[in-house]
C-alpha cells in the first residue's frame, strides 16, 4: 500500500547553503497502513546543513512480537539521494534479538531503535542533520517504509511516502517594448590645438593630424555602415579658465565653428546635419581635476573654484594670487586638457531580424534594441550561460531601462543570488512583474 502526499510550497523560502535559515513544514500524514501518524514534520536549512525533525505517534500500532517496521528518511537533490539514520520499531522478540546483536550493524550505528509497547501511547521524536556542500535549487524529502524488515530500501517491498519538496521560486522574464525608431548616440572628445588667441585651424599643427583623423574616421565609419543613417552632429568647444571670460567665450565658440566647417568638408555631409555649441571655460573639468588631486591646499582651492557667488574671472584670479605655485602647476598640467572639442553624433539604426541580431550581438550590440536582444535570448535555453549573457548585455547597453534591469535581476534571482539582484531590482520600476520579482527577492532573503 502506498500513500502519496503532496505539499503546497510555502511562499517564504530561502536557498539552502547560505548563512541564513529557512524552515518548511508539511501536514500530518499516516504510514504503516494508517497505524502510525507522522506529525510536526519540518525541514530546516541553515549554515550549509539540512535538518529533518518529526514526531511519529505509535498509539494505533499493534505490532506482533516477531515483527518490526523500518523507516528511512531520504533527501534527494540534483546530486543524488542521501539516506538519513533509520527508525526501527520492534516487536518484543525483535527487540530482544536486536539487543543481543543478532542483526549486527545492519541498520547503522546511528539508527533510532525502539520497542513498541502495544496498547500504550507512545511517540518517537526524530531529528537528523546532513551537511549540504552546494547551494540547493531544489530538494525533496520522503519517508521509505520497509515492510519486510530486511532494511533494504531498494527492495520492491518498500512503500514511499513523500514528505516535502521545494524548488527555488522563479521570477518571470518580461518582453521589452519595441522602439518605434532606434536612435543611438556616440560621444567622443578631441584635443584640437590652436595657436594662442587664434581661431584659425591648422590641420598639421601639433596634435591636430591625429585628432582630426579620429573625428573624421569616426564619422565616416558610421556613414559607411549600411545599417544606420547619421542624422545629426554637434561639436561643442571648451576653453580653459585663464584670460578674461568674454575672450574665452569668443575663442570657444569660434574654434568650434572653425572645426565644424573643416570636418563637414572632409566627411561630405549636408551642413544641415551640423550644429555648434560652446562653453567659455571648463570649470567642471577643472573642479574634477582638483577633487582627484593631492594639492597641498586642495580644499581651499576647491572652495574657491566652486564659489558660485563669484564670477569666473574673480575665481581664477583669487586662486592665482593666493596659491601661486599650485596655480602654475594647474596651468601647465591641467589647463591644456580643458581646451577640448566634444562631438556628439546622433544616428538612426534599421531594425534587424533574429538571425541578424544574433550575429550583431557578438560584434555590434549597440546597434540592437532591447527587444531585439530579448528575441536573441529566446533562441537559448532560459538560465543557460548564453541566455544569461544576452540579458547582461542588454542591461549594460540600457542601464537605466526598467525592463532591462528587471530581466537582469531575474537572471540572478533564478540563480539564487538575491543580493546581486538588488541593484537591478531598485531600477526595475513598479510594474506587476517587478513587484513579483521583489517578492521572490524577499523569499530568498528569509
N, C-alpha and C positions, 0 to 999 in steps of 0.2 A: 504494500500500500504506500502511495506517495502523496505527500501533502505539498502543494505549491503555494507559496506566499509571495506576493509582490509588494514592494514598499513604494509608497509615494514619497519621492525625494523632497526633503525639506529645502526650503529656499536658501537658508543661510548656511552655506558650506564654505570650506576653505581647502586649498591644496594641502595634501599631506606632505611632509618633508620640510616644512618651514618651521620657524621658531615659535609660531603661533599655535593655536589649538582649535579643533572643532570636534563636535560630537554629533553622531547620528543615532537615532533610536528607531526601533521597529515595534510594531504592535505585537501583542502576545500571540503565541501560536501553540498548537498541540502536536506532540510527536508520540512515537511508540503506540500507534493505533489509538491516539487520543487519551492515553493513560498518563502521560506526563505533560505538564504545562510549562512552556518556556516563557518567562516573564522578565520585564525590565532589561531586555537585551539592548545593548548600545555599543557603538564603536567610537573610541576617542583617538584622535590623531594629534600628537604633539612631539616636538623635538625629535623628529625622524623615527617615531615609533607608532605602531597601531596597537591599541588595547581593546580587547573584547571583554565585556562584562555581561553576565546574565545570571538569572536565577532559574533553576529547574525545580518545579514543585512536583513531588512524587506521591502526593496524598491519594490519588486514584489508582496508583500502580500496585497490582498484586503480582509478585514475581516468585515463580517456583524456586525451590531451594537449589536446584541444579541448573538454573538458568541465569544468564547475565545479558545485559544490554551495554553496548559500547557506542559512544558518541564521539565524533571527531569534528571540531570546528575547522573549516578550511577557508583561507583567504586567497583569493585569486586576483592577480594583477596582470599587466601585459607581459611580465617576465615569467609568469607561470603560477603554480599553486604552492602554498605553504600550509602545512598541517600544524595546528596548534595542539597543545597537550590534550590527551584523550580524557573522556569522562567514562568511567567504568562503574556500572551499577550491578552489584552481585546479589544473587540469592544466597541463602545461608550456607549451603555446601560450597558454592563457588567462592564465597568469601574465605572460607577455611582453606581451600586449595590455593587461593592467591596468597594468603598469609604464610602458608608453608612453602612458598616458592615454586609451586607446580608449574606456573607459567613463565618463570624466569623474568626476563625483561621484555616480554612480548609487547607490553603496552607503553614502554618507556618509563624511565625513572621519574619523569615529571607528571605522570598520569594522575588524575584525581579519582581515587578508588573509594567507593562507599558500599556499605551493605544496606539493602532495602529491608526495613522492618515493616512488614505488611500490616495494614490496618492502622498505622500510626501516621500523623502528619510528619512530613519530612521534606526538607529543601536542600538543594546543593547550590551554594554561591560560588560562581566560577569567574575567575579573572585570568587572562593570559595576554602577554605582550610579545610582539615580534618587532625587530628593527626593520626600518624601511630605508633602503640605500638610495632610492631615487624619488623624485617628486612624482606623485601619482596623478594621472589624469582620469583614472577610473579604477574602481575595485569592486569586488563583491565578496560577501561572506555567506557561507552556507553551513548547515549542520548535517553531517553524514551519520546515519544510524545503521550500525552493523547488527542485523537481526540474527545472524548465525553465531555470533560470539567468537569469531575467529580473529577479529582485529584487523582484517584486511579491507581497507576502504575501496579497493578496486574490484571487489567481487560483485557479482550480479545481485547478491542478497543485501545490498546497501540501499537504503532509502535516503534521498537527498532533500533537505528542507532549506530552500533559500531563505536566509535571514534578512539580508540587506544588500543593496547595491547602490553605488554612487558614481556619477560621472561629472566631471568638471563642467559647470554651467557654460554654455556657449552664447555669445552675442552674435547678432546678425549683421552682415555687411549691407551697405546701402548703395544703390546706384546713383552716381553723381548726375546732376543736371547737365544737359548738353549746352555748350557755348554756341550762341547764335553766330557769332563771328569770333574767331580765335585771334585776339590781339596780343602781341608779345612786345616786350621792350628790352633793349640792350643798353646798358650804361657803362661807359668807359671814360678814362681820363688820359689826357695828353699834356705834355710839358713842352710847349712851343716857346722858343727863345726869340725875344725881340730886343734889338739894341735899346739901351736906356732911353726912356721917354719917347720912344718911337712906336708907330703903329704899322709901319711897313713890314710885310712878311718877306724874309729872305729864306727860300727853301733849303739852301745849302749851309745856313748859319748854325754853328754849334750842333745841338742835338736834333735839329729840325729834320734832316733826311729820314732818320729812323722814326721819329714821332709822326711825321706826316704820312709816311708809308703805312704805319699802323692804322691810322684813321681811314685812309683810302682803301687799304686792303680789307678792313673790316666791312666797310660799306659795299665794296664790290663783291665780297663773298656772299653777303645777304642778297644783293641784287641778282647774282647769277644762279641762285637757288630756285629751281622751278617750282618748289613747294610753297614759296612765300612771295609777298609783294611789299616792298618798302613804302610806307605811307607818310612818314614824317621824320625829319632830322632836326634836332635842336642843338646848337652849340652855345655853351654858356661859359663866358670868360670871367676869370677872377684875377684881381691884382693883390699884391701884398700890402700891409698897412703903412709902410714908410711913404713919405711925401704927403702932401695935402690930400684930403679925402676927395675933393672935387676933381683934382687932377687924376687920381686913381680911378674915379668913375669914368672919366674920359678914356683912359687907357684900356680899362677892362672892356668897355662897350665897343670901342673901335677896333681893338685887336680881335675880338670875337667876330666882328663883321668882316674884317680882312681875311681871317682864317676861313670863315664860312664861304666866302666868294671863291677862295682858292680851291677848297675841297669840292664845291659844286662843279667847277670847271673840270676837275680831274675825274669825277665819277660820272659826269654827264647825266645828271638827273635834273628834272624841272626845278626852277627857282621856287615854285610854289610849295615844294616839299620842305623847304628850309626855313627855320626861324632862328633868331638871335636873341640871347638874353645875357645878362651880366650881373655880377656882384662886385661893387667897387673894391672892397677889401675882405679877404677871407679870414675874418676874426674867429669863426667857428673852428677852422683848421688850426689856427694859432693856439686857441684855447686847448684843443686836444693835445697838441704837442706839449704844452705846459703841464697839463694833467699827467702825462706819461713820463715826465722828466724827473731828474733828481737835482734840479737847480737849488742852490743854497737858499734862495728866498722865494721858493716856488709858491707858497701860499699867499705871500704878499703880492707877487706879480699876478697870480691868478685872480685875486680880488680886484686889482686894477683893471685887468683885461675884461672882466665880466661886469664891470660897473656900468649899467645901462643909463645911469643918470648923467654920465659924462660923455661928450661927443667923441667920436673915434680919434680925431686928431689930438685932443687933450689926453685921452687914454694912452696913446702911443708915446706922447711927449713925456708924460709922467714916468712911464717905465724907463724911457731912455735916460732921463735925468737922475732918477733915484738909484737905478741899478745898471749903471753904465756898462760894467764888464759883462753882465749876463745879457744885456741888450745886444752887445756886439756879437756874442755867441749866437743869439737868436737870429740876428740879421744875416750872419754868414751861413748858418746851418739850416734854419727852418724857412726863412723868407723866400728863398728861391723856389721851394716846393709849394708855396702858397700862390705862386703865379702859374695857374694851370687853366686848361680848357677842358671842360667836361662835355661829352657829347652823348645825347640821348636819342636812340634810334627806335622808332615805332614801326612794326611791320605786321601784316596780316598773314595767317597761315591757312592753307587749304585743309579741308577735312580728309581723314585717312580711313581706309577700311582696316579690318582687324589684322590681316596678314601684313600689310604695310606697316601698321603701327607696331606690330610685334618685332619688326626689324629696326624701326626707328628708335624704339625704347632703349636699344643697346648702344646706339650711336648719337642720336639727336633727340633725347627725351623732351627737351624744352619745346619741341615743335608739337607735342601731343597735348590734347586737352585731358583733363582729369577723367572724363568719361571714356575717352579712347584708351587711357591706361587701364581703367577698370575693365574694359572689354578684353584687353590683353590678359589681365589676371584671370578672367573666366575661362581661358584656354588651359589653365593649370588646375591641379587638384587643390582645393581650399586647404590652407595650412601647410602646403608644401613650400620648400625653400624658394622656388621660382615665384609662386603666388605671393608670398610674403615680401619678396624683394620688390615686386611691382608696386605693392601698397606703400612700401617705404619710399620708393622713388616718387610716387605721387605726392606724398606729404613734403618731400624735400623741395619739389618744384611748386607746390601750392601750400606753403607753410601756414597761411592764415585762412585757408579754406576749411570750413566746418566739416564738410563731408570727408575730405582727405584726412583730417585729424581723427575723425570718428573711425574710419576704416583702419587707420594705423593703430589706434587704440585697441580695436577689436582683435587685430592680429596678435597683439601682446596679451590681451585678456584671455584669448583662447589658448595661449601657451602657459597661462597661469602667472604671468608677470604683471601683477597688479600695479606695483609702484612704477614700473617703467611705462605703463599705460597712462598714468595720472596726468602728465603734462599735455598729452594729446586730448584726453577727456576734457580738460579745462577749456579747450578751444573747439569743442565739438558742437557747440550750440545747444539749443533746447528742444529739438525735435523729439518726438516719442522714442525713436530708435536710440538717440543719445541718452535719454533717461533710462532706457532698458540696459544699455551698456554700463551706466553708472551703478545700476542695481547689481549687475554681475561683479563690478569692482567691489562694491560693499560686501557682497557674499564672500568673495575671495579674501577679504581683509578680516573676516570674523574668525 
